[in-house]
Structure formats: C-alpha cells, structure tokens
Amino acid sequence: MDSGTSSRVPLRDTAADGLKIVIVGGFAVGKTTMVRSVSEIRPLSTEETMTQAGIGIDETGGVGGKSTTTVAFDFGRITLDERLVLYLFGAPGQERFWFMWDQLFSGTLGAVVLVDGRRLTDSWYAIDRLEHHGMPFVVARNNFGEPEHSLTQVRAALDLSPEVPLIDCDARDRESSKAVLVGLVEHLHALSTAREATR
C-alpha cells in the first residue's frame, strides 16, 4: 500500500507496544523517501524549501536538483501485528540539525544508517554517533543508479566491523525499504541471542 492510499489506516485498539527505529545519514541520502515508502500512514514530514539563507551553511555538493530539506524529523508507522507497532523517525541530515539526534535516539531500539555510495564521507558522523551511544545499527546503501563500488569496498571505506550488516536498497521501493528494516530486526535479534548465550 502506498502512502497516498494508506493515510487513513487507524492504530488498532489492541496495539500495546511500540518500537522505535531511527533512520540517519547525510544530507539528501533518501531518509524522507524511505519513511514515505514504508509507512502505512501518510508520514509526518517537516520538509521545507531550501532558500538562499542556506548557501554557505548547508553542503549541497553532489545533490544537484534538491530543493527541499528536513528541518526537524520525518515520522511514519508500521503495524507489525495486533499488539506491536513500529515507529520510524527520519533524522535531518545537515550538520546544523545534528544537535537533535541525541533526542531522537532516546528510547530507540536500533538505527538504519542510509548512505549514498557517491558521498560516503557524509555518513561518518552518523556512524560515529551511533557507536558513541552504543546503539545497534545496520548500514543501507541507497542506490542512485549503477553502484560505482562493491559492498566490500563500501564496508572498507566506512571502516565497518564485520558484525554490522551492510545492505543494498532503493529507498523509493517499499519492498526494498522493508528488507532493510527486516535486516535491522534480524540484527537486533542476533545481538540479543548472543547476549543471552553469554549469561
């Protein structure tokens, strides 16, 4: 179901538990697009038109044609079953909004770091903050056309540990974005199982 036809999906009366996931990454990597593609409701979006005031402040190199930007966060929802609901928060990517990330991380189960393979350095801050918070995460390369580098090369460039899942995706595609979220849930389950085994 696309967000246009799913805007009236009510929250079930039986819903008892909410899980929170944050999608982070650099400017214009597709965070808003991913939330829109998987949310069962019309997402709350805080996108605003980029103006002359951002020139010299926001780094827009390599993202020609982008005319809007998230200034707070995006919010979407997915019902997992009768009792369980997943809440998605897309964090703003520009450096001037990074101060909000710590608040968005509060109560978060895990995170998706969305990266653009053409601008990998834009993802370093997101990975650093998640590691600082000790928050589990997966990395998803949002494909903007034919990838220039293999996932192995991306892993090396981002200095990811072997335990961090690295997934290819198309944030515009619902099934592809769902696969990223499933990958995160599987990663969280594996980490939980490993912790239990060591007790």
Secondary structure as the mmCIF struct_conf table of DSSP 4:
data_model
#
loop_
_struct_conf.conf_type_id
_struct_conf.id
_struct_conf.beg_label_comp_id
_struct_conf.beg_label_asym_id
_struct_conf.beg_label_seq_id
_struct_conf.end_label_comp_id
_struct_conf.end_label_asym_id
_struct_conf.end_label_seq_id
TURN_TY1_P TURN_TY1_P1 SER A 3 THR A 5
TURN_TY1_P TURN_TY1_P2 SER A 7 ARG A 8
HELX_LH_PP_P HELX_LH_PP_P1 PRO A 10 ARG A 12
TURN_TY1_P TURN_TY1_P3 ASP A 13 THR A 14
STRN STRN1 ASP A 17 GLY A 25
BEND BEND1 GLY A 26 GLY A 26
TURN_TY1_P TURN_TY1_P4 PHE A 27 ALA A 28
BEND BEND2 VAL A 29 GLY A 30
HELX_RH_AL_P HELX_RH_AL_P1 LYS A 31 VAL A 38
BEND BEND3 GLU A 40 ILE A 41
HELX_LH_PP_P HELX_LH_PP_P2 ARG A 42 PRO A 43
STRN STRN2 LEU A 44 LEU A 44
STRN STRN3 GLU A 47 THR A 49
HELX_RH_3T_P HELX_RH_3T_P1 GLN A 52 GLY A 54
TURN_TY1_P TURN_TY1_P5 ILE A 55 ILE A 57
BEND BEND4 ASP A 58 ASP A 58
TURN_TY1_P TURN_TY1_P6 GLY A 61 GLY A 62
TURN_TY1_P TURN_TY1_P7 GLY A 64 GLY A 65
STRN STRN4 THR A 68 THR A 70
BEND BEND5 VAL A 71 ALA A 72
STRN STRN5 ASP A 74 THR A 79
BEND BEND6 ASP A 81 ARG A 83
STRN STRN6 LEU A 84 GLY A 90
HELX_LH_PP_P HELX_LH_PP_P3 ALA A 91 PRO A 92
BEND BEND7 GLN A 94 GLN A 94
HELX_RH_3T_P HELX_RH_3T_P2 GLU A 95 MET A 100
HELX_RH_AL_P HELX_RH_AL_P2 TRP A 101 PHE A 105
TURN_TY1_P TURN_TY1_P8 SER A 106 GLY A 107
STRN STRN7 GLY A 110 ASP A 116
TURN_TY1_P TURN_TY1_P9 GLY A 117 ARG A 118
HELX_RH_3T_P HELX_RH_3T_P3 LEU A 120 SER A 123
HELX_RH_AL_P HELX_RH_AL_P3 TRP A 124 HIS A 133
TURN_TY1_P TURN_TY1_P10 GLY A 134 GLY A 134
STRN STRN8 PHE A 137 ASN A 142
BEND BEND8 PHE A 144 GLU A 146
BEND BEND9 GLU A 148 HIS A 149
HELX_RH_AL_P HELX_RH_AL_P4 LEU A 151 LEU A 158
TURN_TY1_P TURN_TY1_P11 ASP A 159 ASP A 159
TURN_TY1_P TURN_TY1_P12 PRO A 162 GLU A 163
BEND BEND10 VAL A 164 VAL A 164
STRN STRN9 LEU A 166 CYS A 169
TURN_TY1_P TURN_TY1_P13 ALA A 171 ARG A 172
HELX_RH_AL_P HELX_RH_AL_P5 ARG A 174 ALA A 197
TURN_TY1_P TURN_TY1_P14 THR A 198 THR A 198
#
